[in-house]
Amino acid sequence: MSEPSNSTTHFGYKSVPAEQKVAMVADVFHSVAAKYDIMNDVMSMGIHRLWKRFAIDCSGVRPGQQVLDLAGGTGDIAALFSKRVGANGKVILADINESMLNVGRDKLRDLGLINNIEFVQANAEALPFADNSFDIISIGFGLRNVTDKDAALRSMFRVLKPGGRLLVLEFSKPTHDWLSKAYDLYSFRLLPFMGQLIANDKESYQYLAESIRMHPDQETLKQMMAAAGFAEVSYYNMTGGIVALHRGYKF
Ligand SMILES: C[S@@+](CC[C@H](N)C(=O)[O-])C[C@H]1O[C@@H](n2cnc3c(N)ncnc32)[C@H](O)[C@@H]1O
């Protein structure tokens, strides 16, 4: 994967001025927000629920803890954390996109889960929280969309408490060639078609497929987390590496 020059970045396969990417990503998530949950279930045949559940199980979360679910979108991960931290804990669902936050807030309210959840509109690159605020930070399928991923990882490190852990759940690189080929076929033929059919939006799902291919692979992300300060970084491949969960600690 070749990196674009300083003033440009990737938006899927396109090279765009860095300052335009935020607006382009915002357009994608404003467009898909209302159909985001149903598309997730259809595209992954429900498997995204297992990936998210596994991430929570690896978080070591305990009652009473403070959790930041970054790029939390429609709130699946925040909902799981909310049940685990209980009435004495708190979950902050932070996302840059108002449409995704609105869908998330409505959904969690309907589930009766907002007593210990706060919603904050924020950019992962410059988190509006004090140093050492959270026991756990999660970012699920969000880092891929962030323009300056290193800045975002440094920002997460800053707001994590010493002893806290970061979980990055993200699409990654399949571990077998045959799976890569089948996955490419699925992503570039079927996915945009399903996006058109269900969400009336082919382009956003074409971006999804491309952004996954441009995202750093397992080892590269591990190095990026270490460079941001995280210790004992490790990762677990799921579904043959289609998704990976990276975990790192702040000591
Ligand atoms: C694919 S969704 C993931 C939502 C949720 N975490 C999940 O797993 O279902 C990606 C989310 O990242 C958010 N996002 C993109 N760039 C961001 C940024 N720079 N800071 C915070 N959130 C961002 C988007 O608005 C969107 O809600």
The ligand as an SDF file (V2000), in Angstrom:
LIG
                    3D

 27 29  0  0  0  0  0  0  0  0999 V2000
  -18.6820    1.7490   10.4550 C   0  0  0  0  0  0  0  0  0  0  0  0
  -19.2690    2.8510   11.6980 S   0  0  0  0  0  0  0  0  0  0  0  0
  -19.0360    1.9310   13.1850 C   0  0  0  0  0  0  0  0  0  0  0  0
  -20.1000    2.1760   14.2110 C   0  0  0  0  0  0  0  0  0  0  0  0
  -20.0440    1.2630   15.4340 C   0  0  0  0  0  0  0  0  0  0  0  0
  -18.8010    1.4000   16.1620 N   0  0  0  0  0  0  0  0  0  0  0  0
  -20.2440   -0.1850   15.0610 C   0  0  0  0  0  0  0  0  0  0  0  0
  -19.3020   -0.9720   15.2320 O   0  0  0  0  0  0  0  0  0  0  0  0
  -21.3190   -0.5320   14.5900 O   0  0  0  0  0  0  0  0  0  0  0  0
  -17.9540    4.0090   11.7410 C   0  0  0  0  0  0  0  0  0  0  0  0
  -18.2410    5.2200   12.6130 C   0  0  0  0  0  0  0  0  0  0  0  0
  -17.0410    5.9910   12.7130 O   0  0  0  0  0  0  0  0  0  0  0  0
  -17.4180    7.3560   12.8190 C   0  0  0  0  0  0  0  0  0  0  0  0
  -16.2540    8.1930   12.5410 N   0  0  0  0  0  0  0  0  0  0  0  0
  -15.6450    8.3660   11.3560 C   0  0  0  0  0  0  0  0  0  0  0  0
  -14.6010    9.2200   11.4800 N   0  0  0  0  0  0  0  0  0  0  0  0
  -14.5580    9.5700   12.7960 C   0  0  0  0  0  0  0  0  0  0  0  0
  -13.7010   10.4230   13.5540 C   0  0  0  0  0  0  0  0  0  0  0  0
  -12.6840   11.0770   12.9820 N   0  0  0  0  0  0  0  0  0  0  0  0
  -13.9400   10.5500   14.8760 N   0  0  0  0  0  0  0  0  0  0  0  0
  -14.9760    9.8960   15.4650 C   0  0  0  0  0  0  0  0  0  0  0  0
  -15.8260    9.0890   14.7920 N   0  0  0  0  0  0  0  0  0  0  0  0
  -15.6130    8.9210   13.4750 C   0  0  0  0  0  0  0  0  0  0  0  0
  -18.5300    7.4610   11.7990 C   0  0  0  0  0  0  0  0  0  0  0  0
  -19.2870    8.6210   11.9830 O   0  0  0  0  0  0  0  0  0  0  0  0
  -19.2940    6.1680   12.0500 C   0  0  0  0  0  0  0  0  0  0  0  0
  -20.3260    6.3340   12.9660 O   0  0  0  0  0  0  0  0  0  0  0  0
  1  2  1  0
  2  3  1  0
  2 10  1  0
  3  4  1  0
  4  5  1  0
  5  6  1  0
  5  7  1  0
  7  8  2  0
  7  9  1  0
 10 11  1  0
 11 12  1  0
 11 26  1  0
 12 13  1  0
 13 14  1  0
 13 24  1  0
 14 15  1  0
 14 23  1  0
 15 16  2  0
 16 17  1  0
 17 18  1  0
 17 23  2  0
 18 19  1  0
 18 20  2  0
 20 21  1  0
 21 22  2  0
 22 23  1  0
 24 25  1  0
 24 26  1  0
 26 27  1  0
M  CHG  2   2   1   9  -1
M  END
$$$$
